[in-house]
């Protein structure tokens, strides 16, 4: 058998492997989105404050009577528009799939809130447990979302866009963006409700703990390394998200 024949036989096998990897990557991403949406609803259920990325949506939901998920969708759409405005031609068309992810993600928050509605957290210890479990699940969901390297969720996408435009460190952009969201949420709380809503100890705890938990999971969960390995072909070269 000639070298050319061997190469021709290898190409279909590599293409099949690439397709299988791509399907697996999107399935893992979907699982991460489901875990993250449930975690956000659980943290909100603790009534100790929601995460920084969710606090504006939470305040607007409290003030309007619309669901938390509905305003999460609206705020995330603004994040996507912001990415397009900042990146312009550098905004990759595949990232328009964030709109579909946003629809699913926002809907799952409302579904999760409905599932959790019969649970009553009337004591501080119960609220603290809900917050702790929610932060762990949020970190797990984020780690699983990021590992397949397919689509950005809008909250991460807007920070990466700011990072790309300003050339500031990603962590600095994330901290500044989250701080801005908390300030906006506080202002909206007093303006629309006359009290603080959505921002509390849970906001601080999630901001401090979730990133650190993600780092621990990335170091000690072999499944995350396996998911990341799906992003490269047999030769070690990165594979596209589509």
NUBATI-51779 format. One line per 3 residues: number of its first residue (from 1); for each residue x, y, z of C-alpha. Coordinates in nm, 2 decimals. Each point is the difference from the previous one (the first is absolute). Layout:
<recs>
NUM	X:Y:Z  ...
</recs>
This chain:
<recs>
1	0.00:0.00:0.00  0.14:0.34:-0.10  0.04:0.29:0.24
4	-0.27:0.19:-0.19  -0.25:-0.29:0.04  0.07:-0.02:0.37
7	-0.05:0.38:0.03  -0.33:-0.03:-0.19  -0.13:-0.27:0.24
10	0.10:0.21:0.30  -0.19:0.31:-0.11  -0.36:-0.15:0.05
13	0.10:-0.15:0.33  0.13:0.34:0.12  -0.31:0.18:-0.12
16	-0.22:-0.25:0.18  0.20:0.05:0.32  -0.03:0.38:-0.04
19	-0.38:-0.02:-0.04  -0.02:-0.23:0.31  0.21:0.24:0.20
22	-0.21:0.30:-0.11  -0.32:-0.17:0.11  0.15:-0.10:0.33
25	0.13:0.36:0.05  -0.35:0.15:-0.05  -0.16:-0.26:0.22
28	0.24:0.08:0.28  -0.06:0.37:-0.05  -0.38:-0.06:0.02
31	0.05:-0.18:0.33  0.21:0.29:0.13  -0.28:0.25:-0.09
34	-0.26:-0.21:0.18  0.21:-0.03:0.32  0.08:0.38:-0.01
37	-0.37:0.10:-0.04  -0.10:-0.22:0.29  0.28:0.14:0.21
40	-0.11:0.36:-0.07  -0.35:-0.08:0.10  0.12:-0.18:0.32
43	0.22:0.30:0.10  -0.30:0.23:-0.06  -0.22:-0.24:0.21
46	0.24:0.04:0.30  -0.11:0.37:0.01  0.35:0.10:0.11
49	0.08:0.18:-0.33  0.05:-0.12:-0.36  0.32:-0.01:-0.20
52	0.14:0.33:-0.14  -0.08:-0.11:-0.36  -0.37:-0.06:0.10
55	-0.07:0.29:0.24  -0.12:0.26:-0.26  -0.25:-0.26:-0.15
58	-0.11:-0.09:0.35  -0.08:0.36:0.10  -0.19:0.07:-0.32
61	-0.20:-0.32:0.05  -0.09:0.10:0.36  -0.10:0.35:-0.12
64	-0.20:-0.11:-0.31  -0.17:-0.32:0.10  0.15:-0.18:-0.30
67	0.20:-0.32:0.07  0.36:-0.01:0.09  0.07:-0.21:-0.31
70	-0.18:0.25:-0.23  0.22:0.29:0.12  0.31:-0.23:-0.01
73	-0.08:-0.04:-0.37  -0.04:0.37:-0.06  0.32:0.09:0.18
76	0.20:-0.27:-0.18  -0.13:0.12:-0.33  0.15:0.34:0.09
79	0.32:-0.17:0.07  0.00:-0.16:-0.34  -0.08:0.33:-0.17
82	0.29:0.15:0.20  0.24:-0.27:-0.13  -0.10:0.08:-0.36
85	0.05:0.37:0.06  0.34:-0.04:0.16  0.14:-0.27:-0.23
88	-0.16:0.09:-0.33  0.16:-0.21:-0.27  0.18:-0.21:0.26
91	-0.33:-0.13:0.13  0.00:-0.36:-0.13  -0.34:-0.10:-0.16
94	-0.01:-0.32:0.21  -0.04:0.21:0.31  -0.35:0.11:-0.13
97	-0.09:-0.34:0.14  0.02:0.17:0.34  -0.36:0.12:-0.08
100	-0.12:-0.36:0.00  0.20:-0.08:0.31  -0.15:0.31:0.17
103	-0.35:-0.12:-0.08  0.06:-0.35:0.15  0.21:0.14:0.29
106	-0.26:0.26:0.10  -0.29:-0.25:-0.03  0.19:-0.25:0.22
109	0.04:0.26:0.27  -0.38:0.03:0.02  -0.05:-0.38:-0.01
112	0.26:-0.04:0.27  -0.17:0.27:0.21  -0.33:-0.19:-0.04
115	0.16:-0.33:0.10  0.14:0.17:0.31  -0.32:0.20:0.09
118	-0.14:-0.27:0.24  0.32:0.02:0.21  -0.02:0.24:0.29
121	0.33:0.15:0.14  -0.12:0.16:0.32  0.33:-0.01:0.20
124	0.34:0.15:-0.05  0.18:-0.34:0.01  -0.23:-0.13:-0.28
127	0.05:0.31:-0.20  0.38:-0.03:0.05  -0.01:-0.37:-0.12
130	-0.20:0.10:-0.31  0.26:0.27:-0.07  0.29:-0.23:0.04
133	-0.14:-0.27:-0.21  -0.11:0.25:-0.26  0.36:0.15:-0.02
136	0.15:-0.35:-0.04  -0.25:-0.09:-0.28  0.06:0.34:-0.17
139	0.37:-0.07:0.00  -0.05:-0.35:-0.13  -0.24:0.12:-0.27
142	0.25:0.28:-0.11  0.29:-0.25:-0.01  -0.20:-0.24:-0.22
145	-0.13:0.29:-0.23  0.35:0.13:-0.06  0.19:-0.33:-0.05
148	-0.16:-0.09:-0.34  0.10:0.34:-0.15  -0.30:0.04:-0.22
151	-0.24:0.29:0.06  0.05:0.28:0.26  -0.28:0.07:0.23
154	-0.10:0.37:-0.03  0.13:0.10:0.35  0.35:-0.14:-0.08
157	-0.02:0.12:-0.36  -0.04:0.37:0.09  0.30:-0.02:0.24
160	0.21:-0.16:-0.26  -0.10:0.27:-0.25  0.10:0.27:0.25
163	0.33:-0.19:0.06  0.07:-0.01:-0.38  -0.07:0.37:-0.05
166	0.17:0.14:0.31  0.29:-0.25:0.01  -0.04:-0.01:0.37
169	0.04:-0.33:0.19  -0.32:-0.21:-0.01  -0.02:-0.02:0.38
172	0.02:0.38:0.02  -0.27:0.04:-0.26  -0.22:-0.26:0.18
175	0.04:0.17:0.34  -0.08:0.35:-0.15  -0.30:-0.14:-0.19
178	-0.14:-0.18:0.30  0.05:0.30:0.22  -0.18:0.22:-0.25
181	-0.30:-0.24:-0.01  -0.02:0.00:0.38  0.01:0.38:0.01
184	-0.27:0.02:-0.27  -0.21:-0.26:0.19  0.02:0.20:0.32
187	-0.10:0.32:-0.18  -0.29:-0.17:-0.17  -0.11:-0.16:0.34
190	-0.02:0.34:0.17  -0.16:0.17:-0.30  -0.26:-0.27:-0.08
193	-0.06:-0.17:0.33  0.13:0.24:0.27  0.21:-0.28:0.15
196	0.29:-0.23:-0.07  -0.10:-0.31:-0.20  0.21:-0.27:-0.15
199	0.33:0.13:0.14  0.11:-0.16:0.33  0.25:-0.23:0.17
202	-0.07:-0.26:-0.27  0.11:0.25:-0.27  0.34:0.04:0.19
205	0.04:-0.37:0.07  -0.07:-0.11:-0.35  0.23:0.27:-0.14
208	0.28:-0.12:0.23  -0.06:-0.38:0.00  -0.12:-0.10:-0.34
211	0.32:0.08:-0.20  0.21:-0.18:0.27  -0.22:-0.31:-0.01
214	0.02:-0.01:-0.38  0.38:0.00:0.03  -0.01:-0.29:0.25
217	-0.24:-0.20:-0.22  0.22:0.06:-0.30  0.30:-0.14:0.19
220	-0.17:-0.30:0.16  -0.28:-0.12:-0.24  0.14:-0.22:-0.27
223	-0.33:0.03:-0.20  0.07:0.36:-0.06  0.34:-0.09:-0.15
226	-0.18:-0.26:-0.22  -0.25:0.27:-0.12  0.29:0.23:-0.08
229	0.17:-0.27:-0.20  -0.30:-0.02:-0.23  0.09:0.35:-0.13
232	0.32:-0.14:-0.17  0.04:-0.24:-0.29  0.23:-0.31:-0.01
235	0.30:0.22:-0.08  -0.07:0.24:0.29  -0.13:0.29:-0.22
238	-0.30:0.19:0.13  -0.33:-0.08:-0.16  -0.27:0.26:-0.10
241	-0.33:0.03:0.19  -0.20:-0.07:-0.32
</recs>
